[in-house]
Amino acid sequence: MKSMLSGTWKLNVNVGGKSGPATFELVEEEDGTLSGTYTGMVGSARVSGIAIGADVEFSFDWHHGKVKYKGTCIDGRLSGNSETPFALG
């Protein structure tokens, strides 16, 4: 079965109340486990998460807390929302 999420994703994200570009390099295993890297306005970090059907959740740790993304991947399009415990000044 071909992975829906493995590859490079260039997204516009909102983190801590600020919008900006982000690049996610993701690898999806057969069981839906996600791993990879995030590079964007708060630096870079390792990403981990899970994909179940079209539903996707992944996160990374930053020195201000955990940044979480929750959304869907439908027809090769990733969309969703981010949640952060902080605001960028």
LINFENKA-V199117 format. One record per pair of residues at least 4 apart in sequence whose ideal C-beta (glycine too) atoms are under 7 Angstrom apart, sorted by the first residue. I is the first residue (numbers start at 0). J is the second residue. Records with the same first field share a line. If there is no record, write none. Layout:
I->J + J
This chain:
0->29
2->27
3->27 + 50 + 72
4->25 + 27 + 33 + 50 + 55 + 72
5->25 + 26 + 27
6->25
7->22 + 24
8->23 + 25 + 77
9->20 + 22
10->21 + 23 + 77
11->18 + 20
12->19 + 21 + 39 + 81
13->17 + 18 + 81
14->40 + 41 + 66 + 81 + 83 + 87
15->83 + 85 + 86 + 87
16->86 + 87
17->40 + 87
19->39 + 40
20->39
21->37 + 38 + 39
22->38 + 39
23->35 + 37 + 46
24->35 + 36
25->33 + 35 + 46
26->34 + 35
27->31 + 33 + 50
28->32
31->49 + 50 + 51
32->49
33->46 + 47 + 48 + 49 + 50 + 57
34->46 + 47
35->46
36->43 + 45 + 46
37->43 + 44 + 46 + 59
38->43
41->61
44->59 + 60 + 61
45->59
46->57 + 59
47->57 + 58
48->55 + 56 + 57 + 58
49->56
50->54 + 55 + 72
53->71 + 72 + 73
54->71
55->70 + 71 + 72 + 77 + 79
56->68 + 69
57->68
58->65 + 66 + 67 + 68
59->66
60->65
61->66
63->85
64->83 + 84 + 85
65->84
66->81 + 83
67->81 + 82
68->79 + 81
69->79 + 80
70->77 + 78 + 79 + 80
71->78 + 79
72->77
